[in-house]
Amino acid sequence: MGLRYAMNVRAGYVCQMKECWMWVAMVFVLWGCGSQDSEVSIVKPVEIKKKEVKIDERIRRLVASDFPTLTDDNASAFLQEWGNTQSENRIALDTKYGRIVVELFDDVPIHRANFLYKVYRRYFDPAEFTRVVPDFVVQGGNSEEERPQQLRFLIGRHTLPSEFREDRIHVRGALAMSRSYNDNPDKRSSGYDFYIVTGRRIGAQELGGIQRDKGRRYTDAQALTYATQGGAPHLDGEHTVFGHVVKGMEVVDQLAATPRDASDWPVTRLEVRMNVLSEAPKLVP
């Protein structure tokens, strides 16, 4: 149970075999494997061990507030109301490789407010990236460490309603939330676990297959972006995209290239700290 939800659906290798007849016996010889099909992965949050959470009083005081404990029943209304009081939309993610700056979308209000709120409550101070997959995503937010478990207990364990938009897709640099694929027909998002898309270039034939399978239609501009910049279009309509990287994609690529184990967990800790970036003051002429 301490393992993350890191289930990958991978295409197999297509191999050909050549028959060779000898004098009295027949043997089959592997002639070699063909090229590997493109990897198709889903994004599930890290699964946390179910155990009693003991609260450190220092952490309780750190995040003490008059805000309610969030649940599936109250989170949407609270976050929408709280989000309306916030004007900032840019967040800095500081890592050992450098700074990433993401911009949140106003037209995805619940997910925008949720991310801002978790930064405000110092949940991501620090957090860690717990999954790195080259040409796909870097993922973080959930962790088995004591501090984030305590903070999730204090802030509230909850999910978010999906906020899908046809114009918010999984192109390279997209910021989105993971979700459970079990007993989740409404595709509700995790309240804490996020990912950034690195992706790979998607040709017209592959994108056409995704459109047929999903019954959706991409604009010419979206198809061109997937073809020239890359992304993960198979996640469109499955996960809510609520922001994008505006600075530091080279840092995201370095994170994605970090050595990892068989479950895509980085072999070295990838800490991240987040801060809201206030708008620069306007100069008076």
C-alpha positions in Angstrom: 0.0 0.0 0.0 3.0 2.3 0.4 3.5 2.3 -3.4 2.2 5.1 -5.5 -0.6 4.8 -8.0 1.9 4.5 -10.8 0.2 2.1 -13.1 1.5 2.2 -16.7 -0.2 0.6 -19.7 2.6 -0.2 -22.1 2.5 -1.7 -25.6 4.4 -4.9 -26.0 7.2 -5.7 -28.4 6.3 -7.4 -31.6 8.8 -10.2 -32.3 9.2 -12.4 -35.3 10.5 -15.9 -35.2 12.3 -17.8 -37.9 12.1 -21.6 -38.2 15.3 -23.6 -38.7 15.2 -27.3 -39.5 18.1 -29.5 -38.5 18.6 -33.1 -39.3 16.3 -34.6 -36.6 15.0 -31.7 -34.6 13.2 -28.4 -35.1 14.2 -25.4 -33.1 12.7 -21.9 -33.0 15.1 -19.0 -32.9 14.1 -15.5 -31.9 15.0 -13.3 -34.8 14.7 -10.0 -32.8 12.2 -7.5 -31.6 10.6 -4.7 -33.6 10.4 -1.1 -32.5 8.6 -0.3 -29.3 5.2 1.4 -29.6 4.7 4.7 -28.0 4.1 4.6 -24.3 0.6 5.4 -23.1 0.5 6.3 -19.4 -2.2 7.4 -17.0 -1.6 9.8 -14.1 -2.7 8.5 -10.7 -1.8 10.1 -7.4 0.7 8.5 -5.0 -1.1 6.0 -2.7 -0.4 6.8 0.9 -0.1 4.2 3.7 -3.2 4.1 5.8 -2.0 4.8 9.3 -2.9 7.0 12.2 -1.7 10.6 11.6 0.0 12.1 14.7 0.0 15.9 14.5 3.1 17.8 15.4 2.0 20.9 17.3 4.5 23.0 15.5 2.9 22.1 12.2 -0.6 22.7 13.7 0.5 26.2 14.7 2.1 26.8 11.3 -1.1 26.2 9.4 -3.6 27.3 12.0 -6.4 29.3 10.5 -10.1 29.9 10.7 -10.7 28.2 7.4 -12.8 25.0 7.4 -11.3 21.5 7.0 -11.9 20.7 3.3 -14.1 17.8 2.2 -15.7 16.7 -1.0 -18.9 18.4 0.2 -17.5 21.9 1.0 -14.3 22.3 -1.0 -15.8 23.6 -4.3 -17.9 26.3 -2.7 -15.1 27.4 -0.3 -12.4 27.4 -3.0 -14.5 29.4 -5.4 -15.3 32.0 -2.8 -11.7 32.2 -1.6 -10.3 32.3 -5.1 -12.4 35.3 -5.9 -10.4 37.2 -3.4 -7.0 36.4 -5.0 -5.6 38.3 -8.0 -2.3 36.5 -8.4 -1.9 33.8 -11.0 1.8 33.1 -11.2 3.6 30.7 -8.9 7.4 30.0 -8.7 8.5 26.4 -8.2 12.1 26.4 -7.0 14.1 23.2 -7.4 17.8 22.2 -7.3 18.0 22.7 -11.0 16.5 26.2 -11.0 13.1 28.0 -11.0 9.9 27.1 -12.9 7.2 29.7 -13.2 3.6 28.5 -13.9 0.6 30.6 -14.8 -2.8 29.5 -13.6 -5.9 29.9 -15.8 -8.8 32.1 -14.6 -11.3 30.0 -16.6 -10.6 26.9 -14.5 -11.6 28.6 -11.2 -11.8 25.7 -8.7 -8.4 24.1 -9.7 -6.8 27.6 -9.9 -8.0 28.5 -6.4 -7.1 25.1 -5.0 -3.5 25.4 -6.2 -3.1 28.9 -4.9 -4.7 27.9 -1.6 -2.3 25.0 -1.1 0.6 27.3 -1.7 -0.9 29.9 0.7 -1.3 27.1 3.4 2.4 26.2 2.8 1.6 22.7 1.8 4.2 22.9 -1.0 6.9 24.3 1.2 8.5 22.0 0.7 7.0 19.2 -1.4 8.7 16.7 -3.8 8.4 15.3 -7.2 7.6 11.6 -6.8 7.4 10.5 -10.4 9.6 11.4 -13.4 8.9 9.9 -16.9 11.0 11.3 -19.8 8.8 12.5 -22.7 5.7 12.3 -20.5 5.4 14.1 -17.1 7.0 15.1 -13.9 4.6 14.6 -11.0 4.5 15.6 -7.3 2.5 16.8 -4.4 1.6 13.6 -2.6 4.2 12.0 -0.4 4.5 9.5 2.4 6.7 11.9 4.5 5.2 12.9 7.9 4.9 16.6 7.2 2.7 16.4 4.1 0.6 13.7 5.6 -0.1 15.9 8.6 -0.9 18.9 6.4 -3.3 16.9 4.3 -5.1 15.9 7.5 -5.2 19.5 8.8 -6.1 21.2 5.6 -8.5 18.4 4.6 -8.6 15.3 2.4 -10.7 16.1 -0.6 -11.1 15.9 -4.3 -12.1 18.4 -6.9 -14.8 18.3 -9.6 -13.4 18.1 -13.1 -13.2 21.3 -15.1 -12.6 20.2 -18.7 -12.3 22.8 -21.4 -11.7 22.1 -25.1 -9.1 24.9 -25.2 -7.1 23.6 -22.2 -5.2 20.6 -23.4 -2.1 18.6 -22.5 0.5 20.3 -24.7 4.1 20.5 -23.5 4.2 22.6 -20.4 0.6 22.0 -19.3 -0.1 21.9 -15.6 -2.8 19.5 -14.5 -4.0 17.4 -11.5 -3.8 13.6 -11.2 -6.8 11.6 -10.3 -7.9 8.1 -9.2 -9.1 5.8 -11.9 -11.0 3.5 -9.4 -14.6 4.3 -8.6 -14.3 7.8 -10.1 -16.9 8.1 -12.9 -16.9 11.9 -12.7 -13.1 12.0 -13.1 -12.6 14.1 -10.0 -9.1 15.4 -9.4 -6.8 14.9 -6.5 -6.7 17.9 -4.2 -2.9 17.8 -3.8 -1.1 15.8 -6.6 -0.2 17.7 -9.7 2.0 17.1 -12.8 3.7 19.1 -15.6 3.7 17.7 -19.1 7.0 17.3 -21.0 5.5 15.1 -23.7 6.7 14.2 -27.1 5.7 15.2 -30.6 2.5 13.8 -31.9 2.1 13.2 -35.6 -1.1 13.7 -37.6 -1.8 10.0 -37.9 -1.5 9.3 -34.2 -3.5 12.4 -33.3 -6.2 11.3 -35.7 -6.4 8.0 -33.9 -6.8 9.7 -30.6 -9.6 11.9 -32.1 -11.4 8.9 -33.3 -11.0 7.0 -30.0 -12.1 9.9 -27.9 -14.7 11.4 -30.2 -13.2 14.9 -30.1 -11.8 17.3 -32.6 -8.7 19.4 -32.3 -8.3 22.7 -34.1 -5.6 23.2 -36.7 -3.6 25.3 -34.2 -3.9 22.6 -31.5 -2.8 19.9 -33.9 0.2 22.0 -35.0 1.2 22.5 -31.4 1.1 18.8 -30.7 3.1 18.2 -33.9 5.8 20.8 -33.3 6.0 21.2 -29.5 4.6 17.9 -28.3 2.4 16.8 -25.4 0.2 14.0 -24.1 -3.2 14.3 -25.9 -4.4 10.9 -24.7 -4.9 12.6 -21.3 -7.2 15.2 -22.7 -10.7 14.8 -21.3 -9.2 12.6 -18.5 -7.4 15.2 -16.3 -8.1 18.9 -15.7 -5.5 21.2 -17.1 -5.5 24.5 -15.1 -2.2 26.2 -16.0 1.0 26.1 -18.0 4.7 26.8 -17.6 5.7 30.3 -18.7 9.4 30.0 -17.7 11.8 27.2 -16.9 10.8 24.3 -19.2 14.5 23.4 -19.4 14.3 22.8 -15.6 11.3 20.6 -16.1 13.2 18.6 -18.7 16.1 18.2 -16.2 13.7 16.9 -13.6 12.2 14.4 -16.1 15.7 13.2 -17.0 16.6 12.3 -13.3 17.5 8.6 -12.9 14.4 6.6 -11.6 13.6 3.2 -10.4 11.2 0.6 -11.9 8.2 2.5 -10.7 9.4 5.9 -12.0 10.3 7.2 -8.6 13.4 9.4 -8.8 16.4 7.8 -7.1 17.4 11.1 -5.6 14.9 13.4 -3.7 13.6 16.2 -5.9 12.5 18.8 -3.5 10.4 21.8 -4.7 9.3 24.9 -2.8 6.5 27.2 -4.1 5.7 30.8 -3.7 3.1 33.1 -5.2 4.6 35.8 -7.4 2.9 39.1 -6.9 2.3 41.3 -10.0 5.1 43.8 -10.7 4.1 47.3 -9.6 3.0 49.5 -12.4 5.2 52.5 -13.1 3.5 55.9 -13.0 4.4 58.0 -16.1 
